[in-house]
Amino acid sequence: MTTKKFTGVNLTTPECILMYPAVFEAKHNELKKKDEWTVTMLFDKKTNDMATLKAAMVQAAKNEFGADVDLKSLDLKRIQDGDKPTSTGKERPAGCLGMWVVKAATRLSQPGVVDKALNKILDPSEIYSGVYAHVNVTVKGYKGPQGNGVTFYLNHVQKIRDGVALTGGPKSEDVFEALDLGENDVDLTADPMADDGMDEMFS
């Protein structure tokens, strides 16, 4: 029996702030009409240019669609600008200001949740909007009826430290749009967009 080659790229993100974490109980996504575990990650623009995540997206696209894939033909807009409205013009929460906004979700299984010492976290109150964390994700290409692209699948969450709780603002289902979704060695230190002028593809 032929085993399908794994084309995703596994990575652990830099430090981020979690928003709308649903990691202990799957939440129903009204847009997708499915239950999923999900987190929204906020990355400070002052300290993170998102080069690592962008490099992983490019590698995942090439793994899935071939080394010669035209990146401009794919939906790569998974890194949103927290200082701008959504693509549908909806207001973002105040906590998104000065941040890059990235969502990761999964419908396969509950993500693992641990602390800095890798002890399992069982108390849901420990993971809230505003907590600092590292998030392990799989960046992978997908084929959908409305086109192909690359997205982030949620694997695990590591709490780093407590933060100021984020409250208020619009619901997560109002901020994000539905996605049509159907471990490789890679240099994630270099910015693949440095000379291509395609940085706008990701946000």
N, C-alpha and C positions, 0 to 999 in steps of 0.2 A: 504494500500500500504506500502510495506517495504521500509524504508529509509536506504540507504547504510551508514554504519558507517564511519565517518571521521577518516582517519588513519594518516593524516599529523601532523607535529609539527610546530606550528607557533612560530617565535622568531624574535627579533630585534637584528641585529648584533652589535658587538662593533664598534667603530669608524673605518672607512675605507676611502680610497681614491677611487673615482669613475674613471673608464676608459671606454671610448666608451659608455656613457650613451645615451640611446634612450628611454626617458620616456614621451616625449610630442607627439611624432609621431612614430608609429611603422615602423620599418625598415624591408626590405625584406631580409631574410636569404637565400642565394643562395644554401647552403648545404641542408637545410630542405625544400626549395621551399615554404616557408610560411612567412607571416609578423609577427613580434613579437616586444614587448617592452622588452628592455634588459639593464642590467648594468653589468659591470665587476668590481669586488671589489678587492682592494689591501689592504692586512693587513700586517702591519709591523711585521716581524719575531721577532724583539727584544722585542716587547711588547705583542705579542699574540701567544699562542701555539695552537690555534684553538680548544681547548678542548670543548668549548661550541657547536661549529658547529658539531664536531665529535660525541658528545653525542646525539645531535638531530638526526643525520643520523642513529645512531644505534637504537634509539627509534623508528624512522619512519620505519626502516626496520622490526623491531619486530612487530609493529602495522599492517603493510601491509601483511607480510608473516608468522607471527607467532613467538611466543617467542623463539622457538627452531630453528629458521632459521640459516643456516650455512652462516655467514657473508662473508666468503671467496668465496662463490658461486655467490655473487652479485657484480655488478659494482658500487663501491663506490668512484671511483677516480674523485672527484669533487673539491678537494683542490690541486691546482697545485703549484709547486715550481717555483717561478719567476726567480731563478738563473739557471734554467736548460732549455734546449730547450724543445719544445713540444714533444709529443710522436711520431710525424712524423718528428722530427728533425728541425722544423722551428724556426727561430730566434724570440725571444720575444723583445718587446720594452724596452728601457732603464729604463722606469718607473717601470718595474716589478722587478728590481734588489733589493734583500733584502726583498722581499714581498711574501706572500702567495696570490695566484690568484684564485678567485672564481667567477663564472658566475651565474647569475640568470635571468630568462626570463619568459615571459608569453604571451600567445596568446588570453587570455580570455577578458581582459579589460585593459584600460590605468591605470597605477599605480597612486596613489595619491602622490603629491609632496608638502611638507610643509617646513617651516623654523623652527627655534628653538622655536618660540612662537606658533607654530602650525597654522600659517597663510598660506593659499594656495599660492604657487609660480606659477605664470602664465607666467613669462618671461623665455623663453627657455635659454637665455644667462646666467641665474643664475646657471644652472646645466651643467657642462662641465667636460672634462677630467682633473682631478687635484683637484676638489672640495672635501672637507671632508664631510662625511655623515654617517648617520645610515640607514640601509636598513632593512625593514621588509620583511621576506620571509616565505614561507611554505616549509618545508623539507618533502618530500613525496616519498614513494616507487612507482615504475612504473614497468609495465610488457611490454616487447617489443619483437619483432620477433627475435632479436639477443641476448636476455637474459633479466634478471631483474636487477634492481638497484635502487638507490636513487638519487634524484636530487633536485635542489633549484628552486622554483617558486617565481617570483617577485610579491610583493604586493604593497609596498609603499616605498617612499624615504623621508628622513628628512635631509635637508641641515644643517650642523653644522657650517661651516665657509669656507671662501674662501681659496684656495691654489694656488700653482704655476701650471699654465696650462701645461698639458702634450701634446707634439706634436711629430709628426714623428712616425717612427716604422711601423710595418706591420699592415694590416687591421685586424679587429676583426674576420672576416670570415676565415682568414688565420691562426689565432692563436688557434681557438677552433675547435673541431670536432662536427659533428652533433650527436644529441642524439635521440635514439629511445624511445619515451615516450608514452605511452599509455594515535581541540586545546586540545592537551592533557596535563595533568599534568605530568611533568617529571623533574627530578633533572638534570639540565644542568651544575652544578658546578663541578661534579666529572668527571674525565677522564676515560671513559669506557675501554680504551686501556692500562691503566697503567700496568696491570699485564698480558695482553694477548699477547704482542709482535706482534700486528697486525696493528701498526700505519701506516705501509707502504701501507695498503689497500686504504688509502684516497688520496694518491698523487703519 
